[in-house]
């Protein structure tokens, strides 16, 4: 499973650093290629010689590899080389620097240059882990796309008992193995995905839109790409930037433009996901000049936009997986299930604006998944990145099932 995988491990200053020796042995036994980077603080807990011996590669400590010859460690090349960057143990200090982009050592330079997936395995005392600043930093990193390998509960170096123990080497190996297994689930598959809001012009300076930020859709695009799929992301106007070599972004503004883009690409897709918040109506006759304030009332005639998901649902091919979203404020489950039938979805994801931390603008979401076969899966409040990964796993299972049927 891990043969030939290039795994970069960043070791930070923590008593848990001793566990990395066991993880390196396990990875090398699996025939993975392992390169270690240590922060200056990490060398107080385990020697570079130990890890170099186990990994069969020199451990990297600083930008300058040899001050006498000018040889240096190329942080950009390292970030491009790796299939996975695992920062373990990830100290509270390093998590804070990662969350705020502070680049003061080789590991941070590699992190900021990395195009590969990044995982963090925190290790610290219980009060540090539960501190609001650590929680904010971890939430920010997950929103940035980092994978969290949560700390375990148990006896800590301080003598206290609680959460903060880094996962054991065997648990880290299992996580890495599962990660790469998921990473090939949708290989050679194409995903067409809509995200963000649409903007419907009223005149040259005003428009009708909604509160969508595109965070959920972009998290999905990233998760599908990490699962091996080629992603065509049809995006309304957002303040987000997703750079992944498997993601091609098709920018649109209006619902009609989004409809045309989806109509041009849906037939070639294995999976079609409608996560955009598409305006149901648009001004019937947008003004060509700015509308002046001339009276106490203003009448606006709206016309119905194309229903993108419904149109695709009518034409769906047998092997295609069709996924929709429903954002509801009342009768949530009934409305979502009716929408699933009406638009021929295999899976619909229900968000409720009545749930704290869910819906527009948040980095978290709380959703319920409804499947065509009647299954229902309610997820707890979690980051949108984690919600996206679960949705991708469920979609991959449906792709496989349809393959066997067809």
Secondary structure, DSSP 8 states (H G I E B T S, - for coil): --TT-EEEEEE-SSGGGGHHHHHHHHHHHTT-EEEEEE-GGGGGTS-HHHHHHHHTS--B-SSEEETTTTEE--HHHHHHH-SEEEEEEE-HHHHHHHHHT---SHHHHHHHH--SEEEEEE---HHHHHSHHHHHHHHHHHHTT-EE---EEEE-TTS-EEEEE---HHHHHHHHHHHHHHTTTTTT-EEEEEESB--EESSSS-EE--S--SHHHHHHHHHHHHTT-EEEEEE-S-S-----TTEEEEE--SHHHHHHHHHHHGGG-SEEEE-SB--SEEESS--SS-----SS-----EEE---HHHHHHHH--TT-EEEEEEEESSSHHHHHHHHHHHTT-SEEEEEETTSTT-STT-SEE-EEEEETTS-EEE--SEEHHHHHHHHHHHHHHHHHHHHHH-
